[in-house]
């Protein structure tokens, strides 16, 4: 294994340290990971809801909320169509709870048994027969062109909430909320389906406030160098539509020549923090002949945000966390905008405190769907983990208790290992409604009963998975060889379609090449799930065969399809041709990326603060790899003191501290690559381990070499 450590610019590290006050170790890790722009670092530093992107960036969001408002007003029946995985289940639950809160007659439909993914013709017919007039898809729908068109002929409107890549032709839905659509207007493309649902819920709640569809101008004027600097923002739905800045020499600029006055002349309310101070500066700039009516917000703001009482906008700018991320550094108008955002959100608890309580499910779905842990996903997941730790959702408490998660500091690893597999098991075993009903349950005994069913389903799924793996592994090896070591495809008529994804993931881990698993769903159809390494785009690959599929979709690293059985033979032939033309997997030896070399003086318990800064970990933000040189292995034992164990427990002494460590699958390296008492260089991850209700900080060793 080779160790790689990227060189970083001391200038970049210095800028991050000076502008944002980051310690040198944290700044160097960010720089080494290519996170250098202030707007990107912001999502590591901040945790407030005000730093999330506004849902009204979606071009279709106003259409979505207006159609939902109509459904509420007309007391329509609404049906939610979700996917069977954790993302689809959590998104379905979030929407169902919100629609019920609004008084809607809401129901849901997820694929049961071997039913196909997404909206189906049968599902549309069933909804129509039940008197449903509005369909809402979540984590699906973007590929259901025919089904949505058919629904329209029956008088059913459809709203699509999805995050999968769409085809060249979009479905004829009333609104499509999908961050991956080119031209969607949304600044972040990697929301999970449940994240899209949460954005729609916030927008729907906002639509019942006085600020929906309203325009206003935020203005601030301040003295310059014998000038008056006046800057303003025009907002709609709290989004900055336009901005202007003008520096005026008093008495020198005729009012008719002022771009600012033209900007202010549209009859839009002009909001300021302190009317008297702003009017004084405006009169200084333009004279008393120009009357600009400003509305002071201070009195109302201080009722909601008492911490600003008596503080000038200059003073607020110096303490505003949001202001430091402006293009101009700490900027007074940006501080006013962030203050206004905080005022609106805290004035409406449904947009702040109550909304926060939804983020536990957003965190679970985002982690389960392997969404990149960057940008606003970091805030959504971080806050969601906090909600989970506080056990606010009573329906989840029994399942978390069964998994020993109550009262713990939860990480993404805790969720992905101990929670999402159980929720996922319901969908994989064809019974996703068990997970939905558990999360929707208002009865503690019912939640506990359903949680127990999920535990049993997961055990059954694990047993079936092991049985299937025994059959698939030799087929996979043969397929890899027949495809030149570049690809593998396995099919087995006895595989449940619910296991294709997990088997494809396991094959990818085992063979590190694009892996496809095909299962038979009935006499006429097959379904496939595909997983791939980072440098291979699954959906683009599958698009080469779209003429053979009934439907398909996915992300960069994961995707799936369904297909008529009669097309399978032709698919295999074309697949072989495509794979022959593919480049092979990079055959370089395994390497490990080092984020930081730690001198002994920094290897103290305080280093956990650096680890915590980068949490939550996940896709595009993997755990930090530290390196230490010249450490001493002061103790070695076999894991659990069992003879024949493949795993080792170590004690590693470095500087003034000795650290407990685990080294997986390393028994064969003992006395060959390292021995007790050796001076060694170590690459490791640092985390917490819980044993018998005791928390310790522990190293997870990635590699060890003797120190030369």
C-alpha positions as CSV (number, residue, x, y, z in Angstrom):
1,X,0.0,0.0,0.0
2,X,1.4,3.4,-1.0
3,X,0.8,6.5,1.1
4,X,0.0,9.7,-0.7
5,X,0.1,13.2,0.9
6,X,-0.8,16.1,-1.3
7,X,1.2,19.3,-1.0
8,X,-0.7,22.4,0.0
9,X,0.0,26.1,-0.3
10,X,0.9,27.9,2.9
11,X,-0.7,30.9,1.4
12,X,-4.1,29.1,1.1
13,X,-3.8,27.7,4.7
14,X,-2.9,31.2,5.9
15,X,-6.0,32.8,4.2
16,X,-8.3,30.2,5.8
17,X,-6.7,30.8,9.1
18,X,-6.8,34.6,8.9
19,X,-10.3,35.1,7.4
20,X,-12.2,32.4,9.2
21,X,-10.1,31.9,12.4
22,X,-9.4,28.2,11.7
23,X,-6.5,26.5,13.4
24,X,-3.6,25.5,11.2
25,X,-4.4,21.7,11.3
26,X,-8.0,22.2,10.2
27,X,-7.1,24.7,7.6
28,X,-4.4,22.4,6.1
29,X,-6.8,19.5,5.9
30,X,-9.4,21.6,4.2
31,X,-6.8,22.9,1.7
32,X,-5.5,19.3,1.1
33,X,-9.1,18.3,0.3
34,X,-9.5,21.1,-2.2
35,X,-12.0,23.0,0.1
36,X,-10.5,26.5,-0.2
37,X,-13.5,28.8,-1.1
38,X,-15.2,30.6,1.8
39,X,-18.6,29.6,0.5
40,X,-17.6,25.9,0.7
41,X,-16.0,26.2,4.1
42,X,-19.2,27.8,5.4
43,X,-21.0,24.5,5.5
44,X,-18.3,23.1,7.8
45,X,-18.5,26.0,10.1
46,X,-22.2,26.8,10.3
47,X,-25.2,24.9,11.6
48,X,-28.1,27.3,11.5
49,X,-31.1,26.8,9.2
50,X,-30.6,30.3,7.8
51,X,-27.6,29.0,5.9
52,X,-29.7,26.5,3.9
53,X,-30.6,27.3,0.3
54,X,-34.0,28.8,-0.2
55,X,-36.4,26.3,-1.7
56,X,-37.9,29.0,-4.0
57,X,-34.7,28.8,-6.1
58,X,-36.5,25.9,-7.7
59,X,-38.3,27.4,-10.8
60,X,-41.4,25.3,-10.2
61,X,-41.7,25.8,-6.5
62,X,-44.4,28.4,-6.6
63,X,-46.4,26.2,-8.9
64,X,-46.0,23.3,-6.4
65,X,-47.2,25.3,-3.4
66,X,-50.1,26.9,-5.2
67,X,-51.3,23.5,-6.4
68,X,-51.0,22.1,-2.8
69,X,-52.8,25.1,-1.4
70,X,-55.6,24.4,-3.9
71,X,-55.8,20.8,-2.8
72,X,-56.1,22.0,0.9
73,X,-58.8,24.5,0.0
74,X,-60.8,22.1,-2.0
75,X,-60.3,19.2,0.4
76,X,-58.9,16.9,-2.3
77,X,-57.6,13.4,-1.9
78,X,-53.9,13.2,-2.4
79,X,-51.8,10.1,-2.9
80,X,-48.0,9.9,-2.4
81,X,-46.0,7.5,-4.6
82,X,-42.6,6.7,-3.1
83,X,-39.8,4.3,-3.6
84,X,-39.2,1.3,-1.4
85,X,-35.7,2.2,-0.1
86,X,-34.9,4.3,3.0
87,X,-34.8,7.6,1.0
88,X,-38.2,6.9,-0.5
89,X,-39.7,5.7,2.8
90,X,-38.5,8.7,4.8
91,X,-39.6,11.1,2.0
92,X,-43.1,9.5,2.0
93,X,-43.4,9.7,5.8
94,X,-42.4,13.4,5.8
95,X,-44.9,14.3,3.1
96,X,-47.7,12.2,4.6
97,X,-47.3,13.9,8.0
98,X,-47.2,17.3,6.5
99,X,-50.3,16.7,4.3
100,X,-52.2,15.4,7.3
101,X,-51.1,18.5,9.3
102,X,-52.7,20.6,6.6
103,X,-56.0,18.6,6.9
104,X,-55.6,16.8,3.6
105,X,-57.0,13.3,3.0
106,X,-53.6,11.8,2.2
107,X,-52.6,8.2,1.4
108,X,-49.4,6.6,0.1
109,X,-48.3,3.8,-2.2
110,X,-44.9,2.2,-2.3
111,X,-43.9,-0.8,-4.4
112,X,-44.8,-4.0,-2.5
113,X,-43.5,-7.5,-3.3
114,X,-42.2,-7.5,-6.8
115,X,-44.1,-4.4,-8.0
116,X,-42.0,-2.2,-10.3
117,X,-40.3,1.0,-9.1
118,X,-42.1,4.3,-9.5
119,X,-45.5,5.3,-10.7
120,X,-47.4,2.6,-12.5
121,X,-50.5,2.5,-14.7
122,X,-52.1,0.2,-12.2
123,X,-51.2,2.7,-9.4
124,X,-52.8,5.5,-11.4
125,X,-56.0,3.5,-12.0
126,X,-56.2,2.6,-8.3
127,X,-55.8,6.2,-7.3
128,X,-58.5,7.3,-9.7
129,X,-60.8,4.6,-8.5
130,X,-60.3,5.8,-4.9
131,X,-61.3,9.4,-5.8
132,X,-57.7,10.8,-5.7
133,X,-57.3,14.0,-7.7
134,X,-53.6,14.8,-7.0
135,X,-50.6,12.5,-7.2
136,X,-47.3,13.5,-5.6
137,X,-44.2,11.4,-6.3
138,X,-41.1,11.4,-4.0
139,X,-37.8,9.7,-4.9
140,X,-39.4,8.7,-8.2
141,X,-41.5,10.0,-11.1
142,X,-38.9,11.7,-13.3
143,X,-39.0,8.8,-15.7
144,X,-42.7,8.1,-15.6
145,X,-43.7,10.1,-18.7
146,X,-46.4,7.7,-19.9
147,X,-47.9,7.2,-16.5
148,X,-48.2,10.9,-15.7
149,X,-49.6,11.6,-19.2
150,X,-52.2,8.8,-18.6
151,X,-53.1,10.3,-15.1
152,X,-53.7,13.6,-16.8
153,X,-56.3,12.0,-19.2
154,X,-58.1,10.8,-16.1
155,X,-58.2,14.3,-14.6
156,X,-55.4,13.6,-12.1
157,X,-52.6,16.3,-11.6
158,X,-49.1,15.1,-10.8
159,X,-46.4,16.9,-8.8
160,X,-42.9,15.2,-9.2
161,X,-40.5,15.4,-6.3
162,X,-37.4,13.5,-7.4
163,X,-33.6,13.7,-7.4
164,X,-32.7,11.1,-10.1
165,X,-31.4,12.2,-13.5
166,X,-34.2,12.8,-16.1
167,X,-34.3,11.8,-19.7
168,X,-34.3,14.1,-22.7
169,X,-38.1,14.4,-22.5
170,X,-39.6,15.3,-19.1
171,X,-42.9,14.0,-17.8
172,X,-46.0,16.3,-18.3
173,X,-46.3,17.0,-14.6
174,X,-47.7,20.3,-13.2
175,X,-44.5,20.9,-11.4
176,X,-41.1,19.1,-11.2
177,X,-38.9,19.7,-8.2
178,X,-35.6,18.0,-9.0
179,X,-32.2,19.6,-8.2
180,X,-30.5,17.4,-10.9
181,X,-32.6,18.9,-13.7
182,X,-30.6,21.3,-15.8
183,X,-32.2,24.7,-15.4
184,X,-34.0,23.8,-12.2
185,X,-32.7,27.0,-10.7
186,X,-31.5,25.3,-7.5
187,X,-27.9,25.9,-6.5
188,X,-27.1,22.4,-5.1
189,X,-27.8,19.2,-7.1
190,X,-27.1,16.5,-4.5
191,X,-30.2,16.5,-2.3
192,X,-31.6,13.1,-1.5
193,X,-35.3,12.5,-2.3
194,X,-36.2,13.1,1.3
195,X,-34.2,16.3,1.2
196,X,-36.3,17.4,-1.8
197,X,-39.5,16.6,0.2
198,X,-38.2,18.6,3.2
199,X,-37.5,21.6,0.9
200,X,-41.1,21.4,-0.5
201,X,-42.5,21.2,3.1
202,X,-40.6,24.4,4.1
203,X,-41.8,26.2,0.9
204,X,-45.4,25.0,1.6
205,X,-45.2,26.3,5.1
206,X,-43.7,29.6,3.9
207,X,-46.6,30.0,1.4
208,X,-49.0,30.5,4.4
209,X,-47.0,33.5,5.7
210,X,-47.3,37.1,4.8
211,X,-44.0,37.0,2.9
212,X,-45.1,34.5,0.2
213,X,-44.8,36.1,-3.3
214,X,-44.2,39.5,-1.7
215,X,-41.4,41.7,-2.9
216,X,-39.4,44.0,-0.7
217,X,-36.2,46.0,-0.7
218,X,-33.6,45.9,2.0
219,X,-31.6,49.1,2.1
220,X,-28.6,50.4,4.0
221,X,-26.8,53.8,3.6
222,X,-23.5,54.6,5.3
223,X,-21.1,57.5,5.2
224,X,-18.1,57.1,2.9
225,X,-15.1,59.3,2.3
226,X,-17.1,62.6,1.8
227,X,-19.7,60.5,0.1
228,X,-22.8,58.4,1.0
229,X,-22.6,54.7,0.1
230,X,-26.1,53.3,-0.5
231,X,-26.7,49.7,-1.2
232,X,-30.0,47.8,-1.6
233,X,-31.3,44.3,-2.3
234,X,-34.7,43.4,-3.9
235,X,-36.2,40.2,-2.5
236,X,-39.0,37.9,-3.5
237,X,-39.9,34.9,-1.4
238,X,-36.7,35.9,0.6
239,X,-34.5,35.3,-2.5
240,X,-32.3,38.1,-3.7
241,X,-33.6,39.0,-7.2
242,X,-31.4,42.0,-7.8
243,X,-29.0,44.3,-6.0
244,X,-27.5,47.7,-6.5
245,X,-24.7,49.9,-5.0
246,X,-24.2,53.6,-5.5
247,X,-21.7,56.0,-4.0
248,X,-23.1,59.5,-4.0
249,X,-21.3,62.8,-3.6
250,X,-23.8,65.0,-1.8
251,X,-25.3,67.7,-4.1
252,X,-23.4,66.4,-7.2
253,X,-25.8,63.7,-8.6
254,X,-29.2,64.9,-10.1
255,X,-31.9,62.6,-8.8
256,X,-33.0,61.7,-12.3
257,X,-29.5,60.3,-13.0
258,X,-29.4,58.0,-10.0
259,X,-29.6,54.3,-10.8
260,X,-30.5,53.7,-7.1
261,X,-33.6,55.9,-7.2
262,X,-34.8,54.1,-10.3
263,X,-34.2,50.8,-8.4
264,X,-36.3,52.1,-5.5
265,X,-39.1,53.6,-7.6
266,X,-41.0,50.4,-8.3
267,X,-43.5,50.8,-5.5
268,X,-41.8,48.0,-3.5
269,X,-41.7,48.4,0.3
270,X,-38.2,49.6,1.5
271,X,-37.2,48.0,4.7
272,X,-34.4,49.2,7.0
273,X,-33.2,48.5,10.5
274,X,-33.5,52.1,11.7
275,X,-35.6,54.5,9.7
276,X,-34.2,57.7,11.3
277,X,-30.6,56.9,10.6
278,X,-31.1,55.7,7.1
279,X,-33.3,58.7,6.2
280,X,-30.7,61.0,7.5
281,X,-28.1,59.5,5.1
282,X,-30.4,59.5,2.2
283,X,-31.3,63.2,2.7
284,X,-27.6,63.9,2.9
285,X,-27.0,62.2,-0.4
286,X,-30.0,63.6,-2.4
287,X,-31.3,66.6,-0.4
288,X,-34.7,67.0,1.2
289,X,-36.4,67.3,-2.2
290,X,-36.2,63.5,-2.6
291,X,-38.6,61.6,-0.3
292,X,-37.8,58.0,0.1
293,X,-40.2,56.3,2.5
294,X,-38.4,53.6,4.6
295,X,-40.0,51.2,7.0
296,X,-38.1,50.5,10.2
297,X,-37.9,46.8,11.3
298,X,-36.1,47.2,14.6
299,X,-39.1,47.1,16.9
300,X,-40.6,44.0,15.3
301,X,-37.2,42.3,15.0
302,X,-36.3,42.9,18.7
303,X,-39.5,41.1,19.7
304,X,-38.3,38.0,17.9
305,X,-34.5,38.4,18.2
306,X,-34.0,40.1,21.6
307,X,-30.2,39.6,21.3
308,X,-30.0,42.5,18.8
309,X,-31.7,45.0,21.1
310,X,-29.8,48.3,21.1
311,X,-27.1,47.3,18.7
312,X,-26.3,49.3,15.6
313,X,-26.1,47.6,12.2
314,X,-22.3,48.1,12.4
315,X,-22.1,46.3,15.7
316,X,-24.3,43.5,14.4
317,X,-22.1,43.1,11.4
318,X,-19.1,42.6,13.6
319,X,-20.8,39.7,15.3
320,X,-22.8,38.3,12.5
321,X,-21.6,34.9,11.4
322,X,-23.4,35.2,8.0
323,X,-21.9,38.6,7.2
324,X,-18.4,37.2,7.0
325,X,-19.3,35.0,4.0
326,X,-20.2,37.9,1.8
327,X,-18.3,38.7,-1.4
328,X,-16.9,41.8,0.3
329,X,-16.0,40.1,3.6
330,X,-18.0,41.5,6.6
331,X,-20.6,43.6,4.9
332,X,-23.4,45.6,6.6
333,X,-26.0,44.9,3.9
334,X,-25.3,41.2,4.0
335,X,-25.6,41.3,7.7
336,X,-29.0,43.0,7.4
337,X,-30.1,40.3,4.9
338,X,-29.1,37.5,7.3
339,X,-30.8,39.3,10.1
340,X,-34.0,39.6,8.1
341,X,-33.8,35.9,7.2
342,X,-33.4,34.9,10.9
343,X,-36.3,37.3,11.8
344,X,-38.7,35.7,9.3
345,X,-37.8,32.1,10.3
346,X,-38.0,32.7,14.0
347,X,-41.2,34.6,13.7
348,X,-42.7,31.5,12.1
349,X,-41.8,28.5,14.3
350,X,-43.0,26.2,11.5
351,X,-40.0,27.4,9.5
352,X,-37.5,27.0,12.3
353,X,-38.0,25.1,15.6
354,X,-40.9,22.9,14.3
355,X,-39.2,22.4,10.9
356,X,-36.0,21.3,12.7
357,X,-37.9,18.2,14.1
358,X,-38.3,16.9,10.5
359,X,-34.6,16.7,9.9
360,X,-34.0,13.3,11.7
361,X,-35.7,11.6,8.8
362,X,-33.8,13.8,6.3
363,X,-30.5,12.7,7.9
364,X,-31.4,9.0,7.8
365,X,-32.5,9.1,4.1
366,X,-29.5,11.3,3.0
367,X,-27.0,8.9,4.7
368,X,-28.7,5.8,3.4
369,X,-28.8,7.1,-0.2
370,X,-25.1,7.9,0.0
371,X,-25.5,11.5,-0.9
372,X,-22.4,13.7,-0.9
373,X,-21.7,15.1,2.5
374,X,-21.0,18.6,1.2
375,X,-22.8,21.9,0.9
376,X,-26.2,22.1,2.7
377,X,-26.4,18.3,3.2
378,X,-23.9,18.9,6.0
379,X,-26.3,21.1,7.9
380,X,-29.3,18.9,7.2
381,X,-27.5,15.8,8.4
382,X,-25.8,17.5,11.4
383,X,-29.0,18.9,12.7
384,X,-30.8,15.7,11.9
385,X,-28.3,13.7,14.0
386,X,-28.9,16.1,16.9
387,X,-32.7,15.6,16.6
388,X,-32.1,11.8,16.6
389,X,-29.9,12.0,19.7
390,X,-32.6,14.0,21.5
391,X,-35.2,11.2,20.6
392,X,-37.8,13.7,19.7
393,X,-39.6,11.4,17.3
394,X,-41.4,9.0,19.6
395,X,-42.1,6.5,16.8
396,X,-38.4,5.9,16.4
397,X,-37.5,5.4,20.0
398,X,-38.2,1.6,20.2
399,X,-36.1,0.9,17.1
400,X,-33.2,3.1,18.4
401,X,-33.4,1.4,21.8
402,X,-33.2,-2.0,20.2
403,X,-30.1,-0.9,18.4
404,X,-28.5,0.7,21.5
405,X,-28.5,4.2,20.0
406,X,-30.4,6.0,22.8
407,X,-28.4,8.8,24.5
408,X,-25.3,8.4,22.3
409,X,-23.4,10.9,20.3
410,X,-24.5,9.7,16.9
411,X,-22.4,9.7,13.8
412,X,-23.2,8.8,10.2
413,X,-21.5,5.5,10.7
414,X,-23.9,4.7,13.6
415,X,-26.9,5.4,11.4
416,X,-25.6,3.6,8.3
417,X,-24.6,0.5,10.3
418,X,-27.4,0.3,13.0
419,X,-30.5,2.0,11.7
420,X,-30.8,2.3,7.9
421,X,-30.3,-1.5,7.2
422,X,-33.4,-2.2,9.3
423,X,-35.5,0.3,7.6
424,X,-34.1,-0.8,4.2
425,X,-34.9,-4.4,5.0
426,X,-38.6,-3.7,4.8
427,X,-38.3,-2.5,1.2
428,X,-35.8,-5.2,0.2
429,X,-38.2,-7.9,1.5
430,X,-41.1,-6.3,-0.3
431,X,-42.9,-4.9,2.7
432,X,-41.9,-1.2,2.9
433,X,-45.2,-0.2,4.4
434,X,-44.0,-1.8,7.7
435,X,-41.3,0.9,8.0
436,X,-43.7,3.6,6.9
437,X,-46.4,2.6,9.4
438,X,-43.8,2.4,12.2
439,X,-42.6,5.9,11.5
440,X,-46.2,7.2,11.2
441,X,-47.4,5.4,14.3
442,X,-48.7,7.5,17.2
443,X,-49.0,4.5,19.5
444,X,-45.9,3.5,21.4
445,X,-46.8,-0.2,21.6
446,X,-47.5,-0.3,17.8
447,X,-44.2,1.4,17.1
448,X,-42.4,-1.2,19.2
449,X,-44.2,-4.1,17.5
450,X,-43.4,-2.8,14.1
451,X,-39.8,-2.1,15.1
452,X,-39.5,-5.7,16.2
453,X,-40.8,-6.8,12.7
454,X,-38.1,-4.7,11.1
455,X,-35.4,-6.4,13.2
456,X,-36.7,-9.8,12.2
457,X,-37.0,-8.8,8.5
458,X,-33.4,-7.7,8.6
459,X,-32.3,-11.0,10.0
460,X,-34.2,-12.8,7.3
461,X,-32.7,-10.5,4.7
462,X,-29.2,-11.2,6.0
463,X,-29.8,-15.0,5.9
464,X,-31.1,-14.8,2.3
465,X,-28.2,-12.5,1.3
466,X,-25.7,-15.0,2.5
467,X,-27.4,-17.9,0.7
468,X,-27.6,-15.8,-2.5
469,X,-23.9,-14.8,-2.1
470,X,-22.8,-18.4,-2.1
471,X,-24.4,-18.8,-5.5
472,X,-23.4,-15.4,-6.9
473,X,-19.7,-15.2,-6.0
474,X,-18.5,-18.0,-8.4
475,X,-20.7,-16.6,-11.2
476,X,-19.2,-13.2,-10.6
477,X,-15.6,-14.4,-10.9
478,X,-16.5,-16.1,-14.2
479,X,-18.3,-13.0,-15.5
480,X,-15.4,-10.8,-14.6
481,X,-13.1,-13.0,-16.6
482,X,-15.4,-13.2,-19.6
483,X,-15.7,-9.4,-19.6
484,X,-11.9,-8.9,-19.6
485,X,-11.7,-7.9,-15.9
486,X,-13.5,-4.7,-16.6
487,X,-17.2,-5.5,-15.7
488,X,-19.3,-8.2,-14.2
489,X,-22.9,-9.2,-14.6
490,X,-24.7,-12.0,-12.8
491,X,-28.2,-13.3,-13.0
492,X,-30.0,-15.8,-10.9
493,X,-33.7,-16.6,-11.2
494,X,-34.0,-17.2,-7.5
495,X,-32.8,-13.7,-6.4
496,X,-35.4,-11.5,-4.9
497,X,-35.5,-8.1,-6.7
498,X,-35.1,-6.6,-3.2
499,X,-31.6,-8.1,-2.9
500,X,-30.2,-7.0,-6.3
501,X,-29.0,-3.7,-5.0
502,X,-27.3,-5.0,-1.9
503,X,-25.7,-7.9,-3.9
504,X,-24.4,-5.4,-6.5
505,X,-22.9,-3.3,-3.7
506,X,-21.2,-6.4,-2.2
507,X,-19.8,-7.4,-5.6
508,X,-18.4,-3.9,-6.1
509,X,-16.7,-4.1,-2.7
510,X,-15.3,-7.5,-3.6
511,X,-14.1,-6.9,-7.2
512,X,-13.8,-3.1,-7.4
513,X,-15.4,-3.0,-10.9
514,X,-18.8,-2.0,-12.2
515,X,-21.2,-4.8,-11.0
516,X,-24.7,-5.6,-12.3
517,X,-27.1,-8.1,-10.7
518,X,-30.2,-9.2,-12.7
519,X,-33.3,-10.8,-11.1
520,X,-36.4,-12.2,-12.6
521,X,-39.6,-10.5,-11.4
522,X,-42.2,-12.6,-13.3
523,X,-42.5,-14.6,-16.5
524,X,-42.3,-11.4,-18.6
525,X,-39.9,-9.0,-16.8
526,X,-36.5,-8.8,-15.3
527,X,-35.0,-6.1,-13.1
528,X,-31.4,-5.1,-12.6
529,X,-29.4,-3.1,-10.1
530,X,-25.9,-1.8,-10.8
531,X,-23.2,-0.2,-8.7
532,X,-19.9,1.2,-9.7
533,X,-16.6,2.9,-8.5
534,X,-16.3,6.7,-8.4
535,X,-14.9,7.0,-11.9
536,X,-17.8,5.3,-13.7
537,X,-21.2,6.9,-14.3
538,X,-23.9,4.2,-14.0
539,X,-26.9,6.2,-15.4
540,X,-24.9,7.3,-18.5
541,X,-23.8,3.7,-19.0
542,X,-27.4,2.4,-18.8
543,X,-28.6,5.1,-21.2
544,X,-26.9,3.3,-24.0
545,X,-29.6,0.5,-23.7
546,X,-32.6,2.7,-22.9
547,X,-34.4,1.4,-26.0
548,X,-34.5,-2.1,-24.4
549,X,-35.7,-0.9,-21.0
550,X,-39.2,-0.5,-19.7
551,X,-37.7,2.1,-17.4
552,X,-34.4,3.0,-15.8
553,X,-32.7,5.6,-13.7
554,X,-30.1,6.3,-11.1
555,X,-27.1,8.4,-10.0
556,X,-23.4,8.4,-10.9
557,X,-22.6,5.3,-8.8
558,X,-25.9,3.5,-8.7
559,X,-28.8,2.7,-10.9
560,X,-31.3,0.2,-12.0
561,X,-33.8,-0.8,-14.7
562,X,-36.6,-3.1,-15.6
563,X,-36.9,-4.9,-19.0
564,X,-39.0,-7.4,-20.9
565,X,-37.5,-10.9,-20.6
566,X,-37.5,-11.1,-24.3
567,X,-34.9,-8.3,-24.5
568,X,-32.4,-9.9,-22.1
569,X,-30.5,-11.8,-24.7
570,X,-30.1,-8.7,-26.9
571,X,-29.0,-6.7,-23.9
572,X,-26.3,-9.2,-23.1
573,X,-24.9,-9.1,-26.6
574,X,-24.8,-5.3,-26.7
575,X,-23.4,-5.2,-23.2
576,X,-20.5,-7.4,-24.3
577,X,-19.8,-5.0,-27.2
578,X,-19.9,-1.9,-25.0
579,X,-17.7,-3.4,-22.4
580,X,-15.1,-4.5,-25.0
581,X,-14.7,-0.8,-25.9
582,X,-14.4,0.3,-22.3
583,X,-11.2,1.3,-20.6
584,X,-10.1,-1.1,-17.9
585,X,-9.9,-0.4,-14.2
586,X,-6.8,1.5,-13.2
587,X,-4.4,-1.3,-12.1
588,X,-2.2,0.8,-9.8
589,X,-1.5,-0.7,-6.4
590,X,-3.8,0.2,-3.5
591,X,-3.0,3.6,-2.1
592,X,-4.2,5.6,0.9
593,X,-4.6,9.4,1.1
594,X,-3.1,11.1,4.1
595,X,-4.9,14.3,5.3
596,X,-2.5,15.3,8.0
597,X,0.8,14.4,9.6
598,X,0.6,15.0,13.4
599,X,3.6,16.0,15.4
600,X,3.6,14.4,18.9
601,X,2.6,17.7,20.6
602,X,-0.7,17.8,18.7
603,X,-1.5,14.1,19.3
604,X,-3.6,14.8,22.4
605,X,-7.3,14.3,23.2
606,X,-8.0,17.8,21.8
607,X,-7.4,16.4,18.3
608,X,-10.9,15.1,18.5
609,X,-12.0,18.7,18.0
610,X,-10.6,18.5,14.5
611,X,-12.4,15.2,13.9
612,X,-15.7,16.7,15.0
613,X,-15.2,19.8,12.8
614,X,-15.3,17.6,9.7
615,X,-18.3,15.5,10.8
616,X,-20.7,14.4,9.4
617,X,-18.6,12.1,7.3
618,X,-19.9,10.5,4.1
619,X,-19.6,10.6,0.3
620,X,-17.0,13.2,-0.8
621,X,-16.1,13.8,2.8
622,X,-14.5,10.6,4.0
623,X,-13.1,10.2,7.6
624,X,-9.7,11.9,8.1
625,X,-6.6,9.9,7.7
626,X,-3.9,11.0,10.2
627,X,-0.3,9.9,10.1
628,X,2.2,9.7,13.0
629,X,5.8,8.8,12.7
630,X,8.0,7.0,15.3
631,X,5.2,5.7,17.5
632,X,5.8,2.7,19.8
633,X,3.6,-0.4,19.7
634,X,3.4,-1.0,23.5
635,X,0.8,-3.8,23.5
636,X,-0.7,-6.3,21.1
637,X,-3.5,-8.8,21.6
638,X,-5.9,-10.8,19.5
639,X,-9.4,-9.3,19.3
640,X,-11.6,-10.6,22.1
641,X,-8.6,-12.8,23.1
642,X,-9.8,-15.5,20.8
643,X,-7.3,-17.8,19.2
644,X,-7.4,-17.5,15.4
645,X,-9.0,-14.0,15.3
646,X,-8.0,-12.0,12.2
647,X,-8.2,-8.7,14.1
648,X,-5.7,-7.1,16.5
649,X,-6.0,-4.8,19.5
650,X,-3.0,-2.5,19.9
651,X,-1.7,0.1,22.3
652,X,0.1,2.9,20.5
653,X,2.3,5.2,22.5
654,X,3.1,8.6,20.9
655,X,4.3,11.7,22.7
656,X,2.8,11.8,26.2
657,X,-0.2,9.6,25.4
658,X,-0.9,6.0,24.8
659,X,-3.9,5.2,22.5
660,X,-6.1,2.1,22.2
661,X,-6.3,0.9,18.6
662,X,-7.9,-1.7,16.4
663,X,-6.4,-3.1,13.2
664,X,-8.8,-5.2,11.2
665,X,-7.7,-8.2,9.2
666,X,-4.1,-7.7,10.4
667,X,-3.2,-10.9,12.3
668,X,-1.1,-12.2,9.4
669,X,0.9,-9.0,9.4
670,X,2.1,-9.5,13.1
671,X,5.8,-10.3,13.3
672,X,6.0,-9.9,9.6
673,X,5.4,-6.2,9.0
674,X,5.5,-5.1,12.7
675,X,6.1,-6.5,16.2
676,X,5.6,-5.6,19.8
677,X,7.9,-2.8,20.8
678,X,8.6,-1.6,17.3
679,X,8.9,2.0,16.4
680,X,6.4,2.5,13.6
681,X,4.7,5.0,11.3
682,X,0.9,4.7,11.4
683,X,-2.0,5.9,9.2
684,X,-5.3,5.8,11.1
685,X,-8.7,7.2,11.6
686,X,-9.8,8.5,15.0
687,X,-13.2,8.0,16.5
688,X,-15.3,7.0,19.6
689,X,-15.9,3.5,20.6
690,X,-18.8,2.5,23.0
691,X,-18.3,-0.6,25.2
692,X,-20.5,-1.4,28.2
693,X,-21.8,2.2,28.2
694,X,-18.3,3.6,28.3
695,X,-17.0,5.9,25.6
696,X,-13.3,5.9,24.6
697,X,-11.4,7.6,21.9
698,X,-9.8,4.9,19.7
699,X,-7.5,4.6,16.6
700,X,-8.7,2.5,13.7
701,X,-5.4,1.6,12.0
702,X,-5.3,1.7,8.2
703,X,-1.7,0.7,7.7
704,X,1.6,0.4,9.7
705,X,5.2,0.4,8.5
706,X,8.3,0.1,10.6
707,X,9.9,3.5,11.2
708,X,13.3,3.9,9.5
